Amino acid sequence: MEQRFTFRSRRRRVALLVAALLTAAAAAFAPTIVANAQDVSIQAVTHKSPFNCNKTFNANNWSGGHNPSNTIDWQDYGGDDINGENVRATAAGTATFYDAGSTSYGKWVQIVHSDGSRTRYAHLASMVGAVGTSKTVSQGTVIGTVGSTGGSDAPHLHYEQRNASGSVVTPVVEGVQVPLGTKKAIKSTNACGSTNPYTPEEVCGSGYSVIDSQAVTGGRVYLLYNSGNGYNCVTTIKSTSIGTASAVSASLQVEGGTMTTDSGSFAYYAGPIRKSAADDCVKWGGSVGSSSYLSGFEHCT
């Protein structure tokens, strides 16, 4: 009787040991644990949609041949054509600008965020920075426009979220997770705040620097100069009614020439107006609503 009890006890201990080993092995190789760890790493930074405030587009994380897998192709939604739309940083960081030509991503931007994670924006029609350069961007900063460069069949925005190790993770935008094999219409809250997401340098383009500015009620008029090509640029950037169309204007005249004005109902800014003015005096100004400014001829050298 005593020997029977000992044999059963030993057999039970062996069975428990085998079960424990099998459980440990399964845990070590379970892919869901790795995926969840990656997903958590990207959540240290909150991402908004890469489009203008209140814009809705389809986020399509399609499976079967998409490279890399588990990334979003942003596409048309309803009657809204995505082609030419502004592309905005989904979170703050350092943006670097690239061009793969007629292959792969085409014109594309990578932003490295504060936690080391990164986002990629590909197939752009245009970029606000020169290839090979980098700049600090805020959430909502315009980095380019939607196009179809590189290995693309139709205008769309290819968008990736990667962890600090560079591995692709399941994208989460506006608090909405878009897992592999799903397609979701997502409305943007990017650049919906009271701060204008545009800077005068972004509006005028690469190589331009502010040399003068004047406040008007509801905004500020900027005069910029590009020492590389001798051009001046004027833009008026709103500080009120951001994202809502209202009366704004910008004007620029080179001495001896005619005044050029961009005037209308704009959501963020008027301009840019660019004119060759190396060693020439310029008259510049702008308005927001009924508040306006116009300089005399100045900045002659």
C-alpha positions in Angstrom: 0.0 0.0 0.0 2.8 2.4 0.8 4.7 1.6 -2.4 1.6 2.3 -4.5 1.2 5.7 -3.0 4.9 6.6 -3.7 4.6 5.5 -7.3 1.5 7.7 -7.9 3.2 10.7 -6.3 6.2 10.4 -8.5 4.1 10.1 -11.6 2.1 13.2 -10.7 5.3 15.2 -10.1 6.6 14.2 -13.5 3.4 15.2 -15.2 3.4 18.6 -13.6 7.0 19.2 -14.6 6.3 18.3 -18.3 3.2 20.6 -18.3 5.2 23.5 -16.9 7.9 23.0 -19.5 5.4 23.0 -22.3 3.7 26.2 -21.0 7.1 28.0 -20.8 8.0 27.0 -24.3 4.6 28.1 -25.7 5.0 31.5 -24.0 8.5 32.0 -25.4 7.2 31.5 -29.0 3.8 33.2 -28.8 3.7 35.8 -31.6 0.9 37.8 -29.9 3.1 38.7 -27.0 5.7 40.2 -29.4 3.0 42.1 -31.3 1.5 43.5 -28.1 4.9 44.7 -26.9 5.4 46.5 -30.2 2.0 48.1 -30.1 2.6 49.4 -26.6 5.9 51.0 -27.6 4.2 53.3 -30.2 1.6 54.4 -27.8 4.1 56.6 -25.8 3.4 59.2 -28.6 -0.2 60.0 -29.5 -0.8 60.4 -33.3 -3.5 62.4 -35.0 -4.6 62.0 -38.6 -2.0 63.4 -41.2 -4.6 65.7 -42.8 -6.3 69.1 -42.3 -8.7 69.6 -39.4 -12.1 67.8 -40.0 -11.0 66.0 -43.1 -12.1 62.4 -43.4 -10.2 59.8 -45.4 -10.2 56.0 -45.5 -7.3 54.3 -43.6 -6.8 51.0 -45.4 -4.5 48.5 -43.7 -4.9 45.9 -46.5 -3.4 42.5 -46.5 -1.9 40.5 -49.4 1.1 42.1 -51.1 1.3 45.4 -49.2 4.9 46.2 -48.4 5.7 46.6 -45.6 2.7 44.8 -44.2 0.6 46.3 -41.4 0.8 49.9 -42.7 -1.9 52.3 -43.9 -2.8 53.5 -47.4 -4.9 56.6 -46.9 -7.4 56.8 -49.7 -10.4 58.8 -51.0 -13.5 58.9 -48.8 -16.9 59.6 -50.3 -16.6 62.3 -52.9 -13.4 63.8 -51.3 -10.4 63.3 -53.5 -7.2 62.8 -51.5 -4.9 63.9 -54.3 -3.1 67.2 -53.5 -4.2 67.3 -49.9 -1.8 68.7 -47.3 0.1 66.0 -45.3 0.7 66.9 -41.7 3.0 65.5 -39.0 0.9 63.1 -36.9 3.1 63.9 -33.9 6.0 66.2 -33.1 9.6 65.2 -33.9 12.5 65.6 -36.4 11.5 65.3 -40.0 14.0 64.2 -42.7 13.2 64.4 -46.4 14.0 61.7 -49.0 13.5 61.0 -52.7 13.6 57.4 -54.1 12.8 58.7 -57.6 10.4 56.6 -59.6 10.7 53.5 -57.4 9.6 52.5 -53.9 8.4 55.4 -51.7 9.1 58.1 -54.2 9.2 61.4 -52.3 8.9 60.5 -48.7 9.4 61.9 -45.1 10.4 60.1 -41.9 9.7 61.8 -38.5 11.6 60.5 -35.5 9.5 61.2 -32.3 10.5 61.9 -28.7 10.5 58.2 -27.7 12.5 57.1 -30.6 9.5 55.8 -32.5 9.0 57.0 -36.1 6.4 57.6 -38.8 6.8 57.5 -42.5 4.8 59.3 -45.2 5.4 58.2 -48.8 4.5 58.8 -52.5 4.3 62.6 -51.8 3.8 65.0 -54.7 5.8 67.7 -52.9 7.8 68.2 -49.7 8.4 71.3 -47.7 12.1 70.5 -47.2 15.0 69.8 -49.6 16.1 66.2 -50.0 18.6 65.2 -47.4 17.7 68.0 -45.0 16.0 67.8 -41.6 13.8 70.1 -39.5 12.0 70.1 -36.2 8.2 69.8 -36.7 5.2 70.1 -34.4 2.1 67.9 -34.5 0.1 69.4 -37.4 3.1 70.9 -39.3 2.6 70.6 -43.0 5.4 68.4 -44.5 4.2 67.9 -48.0 1.2 67.0 -50.3 -0.4 63.8 -51.4 0.7 62.4 -54.7 1.6 59.2 -56.5 5.4 59.3 -56.8 7.6 56.2 -56.7 6.0 52.7 -57.0 2.4 53.9 -56.8 -0.5 53.2 -59.1 -2.8 56.1 -58.0 -2.7 59.1 -55.6 -2.7 58.1 -52.0 -0.6 58.5 -48.8 1.4 55.5 -47.6 1.8 55.8 -43.8 3.7 53.7 -41.3 4.2 53.7 -37.6 7.4 52.0 -36.3 8.9 51.5 -32.9 12.3 52.7 -31.7 13.9 49.5 -33.1 12.5 50.2 -36.5 9.9 47.4 -36.6 6.5 48.2 -38.0 3.7 48.2 -35.5 -0.1 48.2 -35.7 -1.0 51.9 -36.5 -3.2 53.9 -34.0 -4.5 57.2 -35.3 -6.9 59.6 -33.5 -7.2 56.9 -30.9 -8.4 54.4 -33.5 -6.5 51.2 -34.0 -6.3 50.0 -37.6 -5.3 46.3 -37.6 -4.1 44.4 -40.6 -7.0 43.6 -43.0 -9.2 46.5 -41.9 -10.4 49.7 -43.5 -11.7 52.6 -41.4 -12.9 56.1 -42.2 -11.1 58.5 -39.8 -11.8 62.1 -39.2 -8.9 64.4 -38.5 -8.5 66.6 -35.4 -5.0 67.7 -36.5 -4.4 71.5 -36.6 -7.8 72.2 -35.1 -6.4 74.2 -32.2 -6.1 78.0 -31.8 -2.5 78.0 -33.0 -1.8 78.3 -36.7 0.2 75.2 -37.8 1.8 77.1 -40.6 5.0 79.1 -40.3 6.1 81.8 -42.9 9.1 79.7 -43.9 6.8 76.7 -44.6 4.5 78.9 -46.7 7.3 80.5 -48.8 9.4 77.4 -49.1 12.9 76.2 -48.6 15.7 78.8 -48.5 13.5 81.7 -47.3 14.1 83.5 -44.1 12.0 86.2 -42.3 13.6 89.7 -42.6 10.6 91.8 -41.4 7.0 91.4 -40.1 4.1 93.6 -39.0 1.2 92.7 -36.7 -2.4 93.3 -37.9 -5.5 92.5 -35.9 -6.1 88.8 -36.3 -2.7 87.9 -37.8 0.8 89.0 -38.9 2.3 89.9 -42.3 5.7 88.6 -43.1 8.4 89.6 -45.6 11.0 86.9 -46.4 14.1 86.8 -48.5 15.9 84.0 -50.3 19.6 84.9 -50.6 20.1 81.9 -52.9 17.9 83.2 -55.7 17.3 86.9 -54.8 13.6 86.5 -54.4 11.3 88.2 -51.8 8.2 86.5 -50.5 5.2 87.8 -48.6 2.6 85.9 -46.7 -0.1 86.9 -44.1 -0.7 84.3 -41.5 -3.9 84.3 -39.4 -3.9 84.1 -35.6 -7.8 84.0 -35.2 -10.5 81.9 -36.9 -7.9 79.2 -37.5 -9.2 76.6 -40.0 -12.2 78.8 -40.9 -12.3 80.7 -44.2 -12.2 84.4 -43.7 -10.8 87.5 -45.5 -7.0 87.6 -45.7 -4.6 89.2 -48.2 -0.9 89.6 -49.0 0.8 92.0 -51.4 4.2 92.6 -52.9 5.6 95.2 -55.3 9.1 95.5 -56.6 10.0 99.2 -57.3 9.4 99.9 -60.9 6.9 97.1 -61.2 3.2 96.4 -60.4 1.7 95.4 -57.1 0.6 91.7 -56.9 -2.0 90.8 -54.4 -3.4 87.5 -53.2 -6.8 88.2 -51.6 -9.7 86.0 -50.6 -11.3 83.8 -47.9 -8.6 81.6 -46.6 -8.5 79.2 -43.6 -4.9 79.8 -42.6 -2.9 82.3 -44.7 -2.7 84.5 -47.8 0.1 84.1 -50.3 2.8 83.2 -50.9 3.7 86.0 -53.3 7.3 85.7 -54.6 9.2 88.2 -56.8 12.8 88.6 -57.9 14.1 91.6 -56.0 17.9 91.3 -55.6 19.2 94.9 -54.9 15.7 96.3 -55.5 13.4 98.1 -53.1 10.0 96.4 -52.3 6.7 97.5 -51.0 4.9 94.8 -49.0 1.8 94.4 -46.9 -1.3 92.4 -46.1 -4.6 92.3 -44.2 -6.8 90.2 -42.0 -10.4 91.3 -42.1 -10.5 95.1 -42.0 -7.0 95.4 -40.3 -4.3 96.1 -42.9 -0.6 97.1 -43.3 1.3 98.5 -46.3 5.0 99.5 -46.2 6.8 102.1 -48.2 9.5 101.0 -50.6 12.3 99.6 -48.4 14.7 96.7 -47.9 16.6 97.9 -51.0 19.7 95.7 -50.6 
